[in-house]
Amino acid sequence: MSEEREFLRYSDEELQEFKELILEKLEKAKEDMKMYVDALSGTAGNDIADTSPTFKVLEEGQQTLFKEETGRLASRLEKYINNLEAALIRIENKTYGICRETGQLIPKERLKIVPHATLSYDAKINEKKNKK
């Protein structure tokens, strides 16, 4: 008697729904990234009002903080974009939505909120507990 192992996965229709959701989020994230890059490169539409020496002295500290924060946000956004792109690859491989720890399906509700998730909620909690 041979046992056939049934693989749990989302249907092609469900995967298509997730793909559309991810593509929407990816497009928005890439638009945001362009905004951050423009802000960091100084092409965000500065006018001559910020070239006065008085403004320059007063705002140097603020500009440095702004650029540091914008850089941090851009870095986080880049990671998010990479995670979304990896999720698209998992959809193509039909492995999307499968918890990498338990092998069980990640609930749809979680994937709609965190479409790049690779862990179920319980597995994520356990991972955080083990890191402490």
VMD Tcl script that builds the backbone (N, CA, C; Angstrom):
set m [mol new atoms 396]
animate dup $m
set s [atomselect $m all]
$s set {name element resname resid chain x y z} {
  {N N MET 1 A 0.850 -1.170 0.000}
  {CA C MET 1 A 0.000 0.000 0.000}
  {C C MET 1 A 0.898 1.237 0.000}
  {N N SER 2 A 0.731 2.079 -0.982}
  {CA C SER 2 A 1.549 3.291 -1.068}
  {C C SER 2 A 0.754 4.486 -0.561}
  {N N GLU 3 A 1.444 5.301 0.199}
  {CA C GLU 3 A 0.796 6.499 0.740}
  {C C GLU 3 A 1.149 7.687 -0.135}
  {N N GLU 4 A 0.132 8.415 -0.510}
  {CA C GLU 4 A 0.366 9.653 -1.247}
  {C C GLU 4 A 0.265 10.804 -0.268}
  {N N ARG 5 A 1.272 11.612 -0.258}
  {CA C ARG 5 A 1.256 12.765 0.634}
  {C C ARG 5 A 0.547 13.909 -0.073}
  {N N GLU 6 A -0.457 14.425 0.587}
  {CA C GLU 6 A -1.198 15.553 0.026}
  {C C GLU 6 A -0.539 16.847 0.487}
  {N N PHE 7 A -0.178 17.678 -0.469}
  {CA C PHE 7 A 0.460 18.944 -0.138}
  {C C PHE 7 A -0.611 20.010 0.056}
  {N N LEU 8 A -0.475 20.725 1.158}
  {CA C LEU 8 A -1.387 21.829 1.419}
  {C C LEU 8 A -0.899 23.051 0.662}
  {N N ARG 9 A -1.797 23.684 -0.047}
  {CA C ARG 9 A -1.463 24.937 -0.714}
  {C C ARG 9 A -2.755 25.644 -1.073}
  {N N TYR 10 A -2.615 26.929 -1.356}
  {CA C TYR 10 A -3.772 27.696 -1.799}
  {C C TYR 10 A -4.059 27.376 -3.263}
  {N N SER 11 A -5.330 27.501 -3.646}
  {CA C SER 11 A -5.735 27.225 -5.031}
  {C C SER 11 A -5.144 28.285 -5.961}
  {N N ASP 12 A -5.141 27.987 -7.244}
  {CA C ASP 12 A -4.626 28.944 -8.226}
  {C C ASP 12 A -5.404 30.253 -8.182}
  {N N GLU 13 A -6.714 30.168 -7.951}
  {CA C GLU 13 A -7.541 31.382 -7.861}
  {C C GLU 13 A -7.136 32.215 -6.649}
  {N N GLU 14 A -6.921 31.544 -5.516}
  {CA C GLU 14 A -6.509 32.263 -4.307}
  {C C GLU 14 A -5.120 32.874 -4.502}
  {N N LEU 15 A -4.226 32.119 -5.126}
  {CA C LEU 15 A -2.885 32.650 -5.384}
  {C C LEU 15 A -2.947 33.880 -6.287}
  {N N GLN 16 A -3.854 33.869 -7.243}
  {CA C GLN 16 A -4.018 35.027 -8.134}
  {C C GLN 16 A -4.498 36.249 -7.345}
  {N N GLU 17 A -5.414 36.027 -6.396}
  {CA C GLU 17 A -5.885 37.135 -5.542}
  {C C GLU 17 A -4.724 37.719 -4.748}
  {N N PHE 18 A -3.912 36.837 -4.162}
  {CA C PHE 18 A -2.764 37.304 -3.387}
  {C C PHE 18 A -1.769 38.033 -4.291}
  {N N LYS 19 A -1.588 37.528 -5.496}
  {CA C LYS 19 A -0.660 38.161 -6.439}
  {C C LYS 19 A -1.104 39.589 -6.743}
  {N N GLU 20 A -2.394 39.776 -6.972}
  {CA C GLU 20 A -2.913 41.117 -7.257}
  {C C GLU 20 A -2.701 42.044 -6.068}
  {N N LEU 21 A -2.951 41.539 -4.863}
  {CA C LEU 21 A -2.739 42.329 -3.645}
  {C C LEU 21 A -1.268 42.726 -3.514}
  {N N ILE 22 A -0.393 41.763 -3.730}
  {CA C ILE 22 A 1.045 42.027 -3.603}
  {C C ILE 22 A 1.514 43.012 -4.669}
  {N N LEU 23 A 1.029 42.864 -5.886}
  {CA C LEU 23 A 1.424 43.791 -6.951}
  {C C LEU 23 A 0.983 45.220 -6.641}
  {N N GLU 24 A -0.203 45.377 -6.046}
  {CA C GLU 24 A -0.663 46.713 -5.632}
  {C C GLU 24 A 0.274 47.298 -4.586}
  {N N LYS 25 A 0.598 46.487 -3.569}
  {CA C LYS 25 A 1.472 46.960 -2.496}
  {C C LYS 25 A 2.877 47.248 -3.022}
  {N N LEU 26 A 3.330 46.438 -3.963}
  {CA C LEU 26 A 4.653 46.623 -4.543}
  {C C LEU 26 A 4.721 47.924 -5.340}
  {N N GLU 27 A 3.690 48.204 -6.106}
  {CA C GLU 27 A 3.648 49.449 -6.879}
  {C C GLU 27 A 3.691 50.661 -5.945}
  {N N LYS 28 A 2.895 50.625 -4.880}
  {CA C LYS 28 A 2.868 51.725 -3.906}
  {C C LYS 28 A 4.232 51.878 -3.231}
  {N N ALA 29 A 4.834 50.755 -2.851}
  {CA C ALA 29 A 6.135 50.802 -2.182}
  {C C ALA 29 A 7.206 51.381 -3.105}
  {N N LYS 30 A 7.156 51.029 -4.381}
  {CA C LYS 30 A 8.143 51.565 -5.328}
  {C C LYS 30 A 7.941 53.064 -5.548}
  {N N GLU 31 A 6.688 53.519 -5.539}
  {CA C GLU 31 A 6.422 54.961 -5.635}
  {C C GLU 31 A 6.988 55.680 -4.415}
  {N N ASP 32 A 6.765 55.095 -3.232}
  {CA C ASP 32 A 7.300 55.682 -2.003}
  {C C ASP 32 A 8.827 55.711 -2.035}
  {N N MET 33 A 9.432 54.643 -2.546}
  {CA C MET 33 A 10.894 54.581 -2.621}
  {C C MET 33 A 11.425 55.692 -3.525}
  {N N LYS 34 A 10.754 55.938 -4.629}
  {CA C LYS 34 A 11.173 57.022 -5.526}
  {C C LYS 34 A 11.123 58.362 -4.793}
  {N N MET 35 A 10.087 58.549 -3.979}
  {CA C MET 35 A 9.964 59.781 -3.208}
  {C C MET 35 A 11.141 59.918 -2.229}
  {N N TYR 36 A 11.504 58.823 -1.553}
  {CA C TYR 36 A 12.630 58.867 -0.614}
  {C C TYR 36 A 13.945 59.150 -1.341}
  {N N VAL 37 A 14.146 58.504 -2.472}
  {CA C VAL 37 A 15.375 58.718 -3.239}
  {C C VAL 37 A 15.456 60.169 -3.702}
  {N N ASP 38 A 14.330 60.706 -4.172}
  {CA C ASP 38 A 14.303 62.114 -4.583}
  {C C ASP 38 A 14.626 63.029 -3.407}
  {N N ALA 39 A 14.068 62.726 -2.237}
  {CA C ALA 39 A 14.319 63.552 -1.051}
  {C C ALA 39 A 15.788 63.485 -0.649}
  {N N LEU 40 A 16.370 62.297 -0.739}
  {CA C LEU 40 A 17.771 62.149 -0.349}
  {C C LEU 40 A 18.727 62.786 -1.353}
  {N N SER 41 A 18.348 62.781 -2.616}
  {CA C SER 41 A 19.241 63.334 -3.637}
  {C C SER 41 A 19.031 64.831 -3.842}
  {N N GLY 42 A 18.032 65.387 -3.163}
  {CA C GLY 42 A 17.807 66.827 -3.255}
  {C C GLY 42 A 17.037 67.257 -4.471}
  {N N THR 43 A 16.367 66.329 -5.139}
  {CA C THR 43 A 15.588 66.690 -6.328}
  {C C THR 43 A 14.109 66.785 -6.010}
  {N N ALA 44 A 13.787 67.031 -4.757}
  {CA C ALA 44 A 12.385 67.061 -4.347}
  {C C ALA 44 A 11.758 68.437 -4.516}
  {N N GLY 45 A 12.381 69.306 -5.273}
  {CA C GLY 45 A 11.753 70.587 -5.587}
  {C C GLY 45 A 12.097 71.713 -4.636}
  {N N ASN 46 A 13.345 71.843 -4.233}
  {CA C ASN 46 A 13.745 72.952 -3.374}
  {C C ASN 46 A 13.713 74.253 -4.164}
  {N N ASP 47 A 13.371 75.338 -3.465}
  {CA C ASP 47 A 13.388 76.641 -4.123}
  {C C ASP 47 A 14.524 77.480 -3.551}
  {N N ILE 48 A 14.617 78.752 -3.951}
  {CA C ILE 48 A 15.734 79.591 -3.515}
  {C C ILE 48 A 15.607 80.050 -2.067}
  {N N ALA 49 A 14.456 79.865 -1.446}
  {CA C ALA 49 A 14.265 80.310 -0.066}
  {C C ALA 49 A 15.193 79.587 0.903}
  {N N ASP 50 A 15.644 78.399 0.554}
  {CA C ASP 50 A 16.494 77.668 1.486}
  {C C ASP 50 A 17.988 77.859 1.195}
  {N N THR 51 A 18.337 78.845 0.375}
  {CA C THR 51 A 19.752 79.092 0.071}
  {C C THR 51 A 20.328 80.253 0.872}
  {N N SER 52 A 19.497 80.956 1.606}
  {CA C SER 52 A 19.966 82.065 2.434}
  {C C SER 52 A 20.892 81.529 3.523}
  {N N PRO 53 A 22.016 82.243 3.816}
  {CA C PRO 53 A 22.940 81.776 4.856}
  {C C PRO 53 A 22.267 81.589 6.218}
  {N N THR 54 A 21.314 82.457 6.554}
  {CA C THR 54 A 20.623 82.336 7.839}
  {C C THR 54 A 19.862 81.022 7.917}
  {N N PHE 55 A 19.106 80.736 6.883}
  {CA C PHE 55 A 18.363 79.477 6.864}
  {C C PHE 55 A 19.314 78.284 6.883}
  {N N LYS 56 A 20.414 78.427 6.179}
  {CA C LYS 56 A 21.364 77.322 6.069}
  {C C LYS 56 A 21.926 76.945 7.435}
  {N N VAL 57 A 22.328 77.929 8.229}
  {CA C VAL 57 A 22.885 77.661 9.553}
  {C C VAL 57 A 21.840 77.037 10.466}
  {N N LEU 58 A 20.641 77.583 10.440}
  {CA C LEU 58 A 19.597 77.098 11.335}
  {C C LEU 58 A 19.103 75.699 10.980}
  {N N GLU 59 A 19.164 75.371 9.718}
  {CA C GLU 59 A 18.550 74.120 9.292}
  {C C GLU 59 A 19.527 72.986 9.024}
  {N N GLU 60 A 20.825 73.207 9.206}
  {CA C GLU 60 A 21.784 72.135 8.941}
  {C C GLU 60 A 21.505 70.908 9.800}
  {N N GLY 61 A 21.267 71.128 11.076}
  {CA C GLY 61 A 20.983 70.002 11.979}
  {C C GLY 61 A 19.710 69.282 11.599}
  {N N GLN 62 A 18.679 70.062 11.285}
  {CA C GLN 62 A 17.416 69.451 10.878}
  {C C GLN 62 A 17.572 68.664 9.591}
  {N N GLN 63 A 18.330 69.200 8.658}
  {CA C GLN 63 A 18.539 68.504 7.388}
  {C C GLN 63 A 19.270 67.182 7.595}
  {N N THR 64 A 20.254 67.205 8.484}
  {CA C THR 64 A 20.993 65.973 8.765}
  {C C THR 64 A 20.066 64.931 9.369}
  {N N LEU 65 A 19.270 65.342 10.342}
  {CA C LEU 65 A 18.320 64.408 10.957}
  {C C LEU 65 A 17.304 63.904 9.941}
  {N N PHE 66 A 16.820 64.806 9.100}
  {CA C PHE 66 A 15.854 64.428 8.074}
  {C C PHE 66 A 16.447 63.385 7.130}
  {N N LYS 67 A 17.680 63.626 6.691}
  {CA C LYS 67 A 18.316 62.685 5.762}
  {C C LYS 67 A 18.581 61.342 6.430}
  {N N GLU 68 A 18.987 61.355 7.695}
  {CA C GLU 68 A 19.210 60.091 8.403}
  {C C GLU 68 A 17.910 59.307 8.526}
  {N N GLU 69 A 16.845 59.985 8.917}
  {CA C GLU 69 A 15.549 59.316 9.065}
  {C C GLU 69 A 15.027 58.830 7.716}
  {N N THR 70 A 15.162 59.651 6.698}
  {CA C THR 70 A 14.724 59.253 5.358}
  {C C THR 70 A 15.526 58.046 4.879}
  {N N GLY 71 A 16.804 58.031 5.172}
  {CA C GLY 71 A 17.647 56.886 4.814}
  {C C GLY 71 A 17.200 55.615 5.512}
  {N N ARG 72 A 16.859 55.733 6.795}
  {CA C ARG 72 A 16.362 54.561 7.547}
  {C C ARG 72 A 15.052 54.063 6.958}
  {N N LEU 73 A 14.153 54.999 6.655}
  {CA C LEU 73 A 12.868 54.612 6.065}
  {C C LEU 73 A 13.063 53.960 4.698}
  {N N ALA 74 A 13.963 54.502 3.907}
  {CA C ALA 74 A 14.238 53.928 2.583}
  {C C ALA 74 A 14.814 52.522 2.719}
  {N N SER 75 A 15.663 52.323 3.707}
  {CA C SER 75 A 16.245 50.999 3.934}
  {C C SER 75 A 15.171 49.983 4.316}
  {N N ARG 76 A 14.277 50.385 5.212}
  {CA C ARG 76 A 13.164 49.499 5.598}
  {C C ARG 76 A 12.266 49.204 4.409}
  {N N LEU 77 A 12.006 50.228 3.605}
  {CA C LEU 77 A 11.143 50.058 2.440}
  {C C LEU 77 A 11.791 49.136 1.409}
  {N N GLU 78 A 13.099 49.242 1.260}
  {CA C GLU 78 A 13.814 48.355 0.332}
  {C C GLU 78 A 13.672 46.895 0.772}
  {N N LYS 79 A 13.784 46.650 2.069}
  {CA C LYS 79 A 13.605 45.291 2.599}
  {C C LYS 79 A 12.176 44.806 2.332}
  {N N TYR 80 A 11.203 45.679 2.541}
  {CA C TYR 80 A 9.796 45.348 2.292}
  {C C TYR 80 A 9.576 44.996 0.817}
  {N N ILE 81 A 10.149 45.795 -0.079}
  {CA C ILE 81 A 10.031 45.533 -1.519}
  {C C ILE 81 A 10.637 44.171 -1.859}
  {N N ASN 82 A 11.811 43.893 -1.307}
  {CA C ASN 82 A 12.451 42.593 -1.551}
  {C C ASN 82 A 11.581 41.447 -1.048}
  {N N ASN 83 A 10.959 41.629 0.120}
  {CA C ASN 83 A 10.083 40.589 0.669}
  {C C ASN 83 A 8.849 40.384 -0.205}
  {N N LEU 84 A 8.286 41.465 -0.724}
  {CA C LEU 84 A 7.133 41.344 -1.622}
  {C C LEU 84 A 7.523 40.631 -2.914}
  {N N GLU 85 A 8.695 40.958 -3.439}
  {CA C GLU 85 A 9.156 40.291 -4.661}
  {C C GLU 85 A 9.406 38.808 -4.416}
  {N N ALA 86 A 9.919 38.466 -3.234}
  {CA C ALA 86 A 10.116 37.054 -2.885}
  {C C ALA 86 A 8.768 36.345 -2.770}
  {N N ALA 87 A 7.760 37.050 -2.265}
  {CA C ALA 87 A 6.416 36.469 -2.165}
  {C C ALA 87 A 5.863 36.166 -3.555}
  {N N LEU 88 A 6.130 37.039 -4.521}
  {CA C LEU 88 A 5.690 36.785 -5.899}
  {C C LEU 88 A 6.348 35.524 -6.461}
  {N N ILE 89 A 7.599 35.311 -6.123}
  {CA C ILE 89 A 8.288 34.093 -6.567}
  {C C ILE 89 A 7.643 32.865 -5.933}
  {N N ARG 90 A 7.302 32.965 -4.642}
  {CA C ARG 90 A 6.630 31.833 -3.974}
  {C C ARG 90 A 5.275 31.561 -4.609}
  {N N ILE 91 A 4.587 32.605 -5.058}
  {CA C ILE 91 A 3.304 32.402 -5.745}
  {C C ILE 91 A 3.541 31.628 -7.040}
  {N N GLU 92 A 4.547 32.028 -7.801}
  {CA C GLU 92 A 4.854 31.330 -9.056}
  {C C GLU 92 A 5.226 29.871 -8.796}
  {N N ASN 93 A 5.908 29.621 -7.670}
  {CA C ASN 93 A 6.304 28.254 -7.306}
  {C C ASN 93 A 5.183 27.479 -6.616}
  {N N LYS 94 A 4.074 28.175 -6.364}
  {CA C LYS 94 A 2.911 27.603 -5.670}
  {C C LYS 94 A 3.244 27.158 -4.239}
  {N N THR 95 A 4.199 27.853 -3.623}
  {CA C THR 95 A 4.536 27.586 -2.227}
  {C C THR 95 A 4.124 28.746 -1.329}
  {N N TYR 96 A 3.463 29.732 -1.905}
  {CA C TYR 96 A 3.053 30.917 -1.151}
  {C C TYR 96 A 2.031 30.538 -0.086}
  {N N GLY 97 A 2.189 31.120 1.090}
  {CA C GLY 97 A 1.214 30.930 2.154}
  {C C GLY 97 A 1.449 29.694 2.999}
  {N N ILE 98 A 2.570 29.024 2.789}
  {CA C ILE 98 A 2.900 27.840 3.583}
  {C C ILE 98 A 3.938 28.256 4.614}
  {N N CYS 99 A 3.636 28.017 5.880}
  {CA C CYS 99 A 4.536 28.390 6.969}
  {C C CYS 99 A 5.845 27.615 6.830}
  {N N ARG 100 A 6.960 28.318 6.891}
  {CA C ARG 100 A 8.254 27.655 6.722}
  {C C ARG 100 A 8.667 26.858 7.952}
  {N N GLU 101 A 7.989 27.052 9.070}
  {CA C GLU 101 A 8.289 26.284 10.280}
  {C C GLU 101 A 7.392 25.066 10.429}
  {N N THR 102 A 6.100 25.260 10.222}
  {CA C THR 102 A 5.140 24.181 10.487}
  {C C THR 102 A 4.703 23.440 9.233}
  {N N GLY 103 A 4.852 24.053 8.074}
  {CA C GLY 103 A 4.387 23.440 6.838}
  {C C GLY 103 A 2.885 23.571 6.629}
  {N N GLN 104 A 2.216 24.222 7.556}
  {CA C GLN 104 A 0.771 24.424 7.455}
  {C C GLN 104 A 0.482 25.726 6.706}
  {N N LEU 105 A -0.754 25.837 6.231}
  {CA C LEU 105 A -1.146 27.070 5.551}
  {C C LEU 105 A -1.237 28.224 6.541}
  {N N ILE 106 A -0.702 29.344 6.149}
  {CA C ILE 106 A -0.854 30.572 6.930}
  {C C ILE 106 A -2.263 31.078 6.640}
  {N N PRO 107 A -3.027 31.450 7.670}
  {CA C PRO 107 A -4.405 31.913 7.442}
  {C C PRO 107 A -4.470 33.099 6.476}
  {N N LYS 108 A -5.517 33.101 5.662}
  {CA C LYS 108 A -5.713 34.171 4.670}
  {C C LYS 108 A -5.720 35.544 5.321}
  {N N GLU 109 A -6.343 35.634 6.493}
  {CA C GLU 109 A -6.447 36.926 7.177}
  {C C GLU 109 A -5.058 37.499 7.439}
  {N N ARG 110 A -4.134 36.651 7.872}
  {CA C ARG 110 A -2.765 37.112 8.141}
  {C C ARG 110 A -2.086 37.541 6.838}
  {N N LEU 111 A -2.276 36.759 5.785}
  {CA C LEU 111 A -1.624 37.078 4.513}
  {C C LEU 111 A -2.178 38.354 3.891}
  {N N LYS 112 A -3.431 38.655 4.163}
  {CA C LYS 112 A -3.992 39.904 3.639}
  {C C LYS 112 A -3.389 41.111 4.349}
  {N N ILE 113 A -3.055 40.931 5.618}
  {CA C ILE 113 A -2.453 42.018 6.396}
  {C C ILE 113 A -0.947 42.089 6.150}
  {N N VAL 114 A -0.294 40.919 6.141}
  {CA C VAL 114 A 1.154 40.826 5.941}
  {C C VAL 114 A 1.398 39.882 4.762}
  {N N PRO 115 A 1.235 40.378 3.529}
  {CA C PRO 115 A 1.278 39.481 2.370}
  {C C PRO 115 A 2.625 38.818 2.115}
  {N N HIS 116 A 3.677 39.317 2.742}
  {CA C HIS 116 A 4.997 38.715 2.556}
  {C C HIS 116 A 5.354 37.740 3.680}
  {N N ALA 117 A 4.387 37.427 4.542}
  {CA C ALA 117 A 4.638 36.544 5.685}
  {C C ALA 117 A 5.080 35.157 5.231}
  {N N THR 118 A 6.045 34.602 5.954}
  {CA C THR 118 A 6.486 33.229 5.699}
  {C C THR 118 A 6.269 32.352 6.922}
  {N N LEU 119 A 5.757 32.965 7.991}
  {CA C LEU 119 A 5.475 32.237 9.227}
  {C C LEU 119 A 4.032 32.465 9.641}
  {N N SER 120 A 3.414 31.432 10.191}
  {CA C SER 120 A 2.092 31.609 10.783}
  {C C SER 120 A 2.255 32.477 12.026}
  {N N TYR 121 A 1.155 32.958 12.549}
  {CA C TYR 121 A 1.212 33.820 13.734}
  {C C TYR 121 A 1.882 33.089 14.896}
  {N N ASP 122 A 1.467 31.843 15.143}
  {CA C ASP 122 A 2.038 31.070 16.255}
  {C C ASP 122 A 3.533 30.832 16.066}
  {N N ALA 123 A 3.944 30.511 14.846}
  {CA C ALA 123 A 5.366 30.289 14.578}
  {C C ALA 123 A 6.156 31.582 14.782}
  {N N LYS 124 A 5.571 32.709 14.421}
  {CA C LYS 124 A 6.235 34.003 14.605}
  {C C LYS 124 A 6.410 34.305 16.094}
  {N N ILE 125 A 5.372 34.037 16.881}
  {CA C ILE 125 A 5.450 34.248 18.335}
  {C C ILE 125 A 6.531 33.350 18.932}
  {N N ASN 126 A 6.558 32.078 18.527}
  {CA C ASN 126 A 7.581 31.153 19.027}
  {C C ASN 126 A 8.979 31.611 18.642}
  {N N GLU 127 A 9.138 32.124 17.443}
  {CA C GLU 127 A 10.434 32.625 16.996}
  {C C GLU 127 A 10.889 33.784 17.877}
  {N N LYS 128 A 9.966 34.689 18.192}
  {CA C LYS 128 A 10.312 35.830 19.047}
  {C C LYS 128 A 10.671 35.371 20.458}
  {N N LYS 129 A 9.936 34.377 20.986}
  {CA C LYS 129 A 10.232 33.853 22.328}
  {C C LYS 129 A 11.618 33.223 22.365}
  {N N ASN 130 A 11.967 32.495 21.322}
  {CA C ASN 130 A 13.262 31.814 21.277}
  {C C ASN 130 A 14.425 32.779 21.129}
  {N N LYS 131 A 14.178 33.961 20.582}
  {CA C LYS 131 A 15.238 34.959 20.426}
  {C C LYS 131 A 15.570 35.650 21.741}
  {N N LYS 132 A 14.640 35.618 22.685}
  {CA C LYS 132 A 14.862 36.317 23.963}
  {C C LYS 132 A 15.817 35.604 24.839}
}
mol reanalyze $m
mol bondsrecalc $m
mol representation Tube
mol addrep $m
